[in-house]
Amino acid sequence: MDHYALVKDCLKGKPSAQKQLYDQFAGLMLSVCYRYTKSMADAEDVLQEGFVKVFLNLHQYKFQGELGGWIRRIMVTTAINYLKRNARYQSELIFTEDHLHIVNNDHHPEVKLQAKELADLVRQLPPGYQTIFNLYAVEGYNHVEIGKMLGIRESTSRSQYARARALLIQWIEQLNNDIKKTAYAK
């Protein structure tokens, strides 16, 4: 599909084009939203709010870069704003200034997980860790950008990412140990 023509038709207010744009990107964007929330219902709320922003700001899309990437940035920003203003997440969305000292010994557990299993582990992280992990490791933002987005210092973003990563490594090692124990028990 030609995104240029689709965007132009959306800007003309054609409902069929708006539906087509939504249908084309909603599934992928729902998974982006779900990465930041704790329930599918919350993810659907973020998706709806995000698409409202997409349609309100579509005139700002300059046809530079992928349309999907532009929509994704809106969804990520919408998800973060949702977390910040939603009372259920506010008490858990705490970013501390504490620094975590991790010795990097190049010891990494052998990962024997499916992508869904890894995504489930990421979703088990505390919301602050989860948000920063997703922004850095999945979305590709750097710590300076994350700091600006979340209103925190770059060092806080780095330490929260390190903590999230350390927790995930610990959990993966535990899963691998559990798998080995189960295999030896047979």
C-alpha positions in Angstrom: 0.0 0.0 0.0 1.2 3.5 -0.8 1.5 5.3 2.5 1.7 8.6 0.8 -1.8 8.2 -0.8 -3.2 6.7 2.3 -2.0 9.6 4.5 -3.3 12.1 2.0 -6.7 10.4 1.9 -6.8 10.4 5.7 -6.0 14.1 5.7 -8.9 14.7 3.4 -11.1 13.1 6.0 -12.0 9.9 4.1 -13.3 7.3 6.7 -12.2 4.4 4.5 -8.6 5.6 4.5 -8.7 6.2 8.2 -10.0 2.7 8.8 -7.4 1.2 6.5 -4.6 3.1 8.3 -5.9 1.8 11.7 -6.4 -1.7 10.4 -2.9 -1.8 9.0 -1.1 -0.7 12.1 -3.4 -1.5 15.1 -2.1 -5.0 15.7 1.5 -4.1 15.8 0.9 -1.0 17.8 -1.2 -2.9 20.3 1.8 -5.1 21.0 3.9 -1.9 21.5 1.3 -0.6 24.0 1.1 -3.9 25.8 4.8 -3.9 26.5 4.3 -0.8 28.7 1.1 -1.8 30.5 0.1 -4.5 32.9 -3.1 -5.5 31.2 -4.6 -5.9 27.7 -7.4 -3.5 28.6 -4.9 -0.8 29.5 -3.0 -1.5 26.3 -6.2 -1.1 24.3 -6.9 2.3 26.1 -3.4 3.4 25.2 -3.9 2.3 21.6 -7.1 4.1 21.3 -5.7 7.3 22.8 -2.6 6.9 20.6 -4.6 6.6 17.4 -6.6 9.7 18.3 -3.2 11.5 18.5 -2.1 10.0 15.2 -5.1 11.3 13.4 -5.0 14.7 15.1 -1.3 15.1 14.2 -1.2 13.3 10.9 -0.7 16.7 9.2 2.7 16.8 10.9 4.0 13.6 9.2 6.6 14.7 6.7 6.9 11.5 4.8 10.5 11.1 6.0 11.1 7.7 7.4 8.5 5.0 7.8 5.0 5.8 8.7 5.0 2.9 11.1 8.0 4.3 12.9 6.2 7.7 13.2 3.1 6.0 14.6 5.2 3.9 16.9 6.8 7.0 18.5 3.4 8.4 19.2 2.3 5.1 20.8 5.4 4.9 23.0 4.9 8.5 24.1 1.2 7.9 24.7 2.0 4.8 26.8 4.5 6.7 28.9 2.1 9.5 29.5 -0.6 6.9 30.4 1.7 5.4 33.0 2.5 8.8 34.5 -1.1 9.9 35.0 -2.7 6.5 35.8 -3.0 6.1 39.6 -2.5 2.4 39.4 1.0 2.8 37.8 2.1 6.0 39.6 2.8 4.3 42.9 4.9 1.7 41.1 6.5 4.0 38.5 9.4 5.2 40.7 12.8 6.0 39.3 15.5 6.1 42.0 18.8 7.8 41.8 20.6 4.8 43.4 23.4 3.4 41.4 23.8 -0.3 41.0 27.3 -1.7 40.6 27.3 -4.7 38.4 30.5 -6.6 37.7 30.6 -7.4 34.0 32.3 -10.8 33.8 30.8 -11.7 30.4 28.9 -14.4 32.1 25.5 -14.6 30.4 23.1 -17.5 30.8 22.4 -19.6 27.8 19.1 -18.3 26.7 16.7 -21.1 25.9 13.6 -19.0 25.8 11.0 -18.3 23.2 10.4 -14.6 22.4 7.0 -14.8 24.2 8.7 -16.2 27.3 11.2 -13.4 27.3 8.5 -10.8 26.8 6.6 -12.3 29.7 9.7 -12.0 31.9 10.1 -8.3 30.9 6.4 -7.7 31.8 7.2 -9.1 35.3 9.7 -6.3 35.9 8.5 -3.4 38.1 6.9 -0.8 35.9 9.9 1.7 36.2 12.4 -1.0 35.2 10.1 -2.3 32.5 9.6 1.1 30.9 13.3 1.9 30.8 14.2 -1.6 29.6 11.6 -1.3 26.8 12.7 2.2 25.8 16.4 1.3 25.7 16.5 -2.3 24.6 13.4 -2.6 22.4 12.7 0.9 21.1 16.4 2.0 20.8 16.3 5.2 22.7 19.5 6.3 24.4 19.7 7.2 28.1 19.7 10.9 27.4 16.5 10.7 25.4 14.9 8.4 28.0 15.8 10.9 30.8 14.2 13.7 28.9 11.0 11.6 28.2 10.6 10.5 31.8 11.9 13.6 33.5 14.8 11.8 35.1 18.6 12.1 35.0 20.5 10.1 32.4 22.3 8.3 35.3 19.0 7.2 36.7 18.0 5.7 33.4 21.3 3.9 33.2 21.0 2.4 36.7 17.4 1.4 36.2 18.3 -0.3 32.9 21.2 -2.1 34.7 18.9 -3.3 37.4 16.3 -4.5 34.9 18.9 -6.3 33.0 20.4 -7.9 36.1 16.9 -9.1 37.2 16.2 -10.6 33.8 19.6 -12.4 33.8 18.9 -13.7 37.3 15.4 -14.9 36.2 16.8 -16.6 33.1 19.5 -18.3 35.0 16.9 -19.6 37.5 14.7 -20.8 34.6 17.7 -22.6 33.1 18.5 -24.2 36.4 14.9 -25.3 36.8 15.0 -26.8 33.3 18.2 -28.7 34.1 16.8 -30.0 37.4 13.7 -31.2 35.6 15.8 -32.9 32.9 18.0 -34.7 35.5 15.0 -35.8 37.5 13.7 -37.8 34.6 
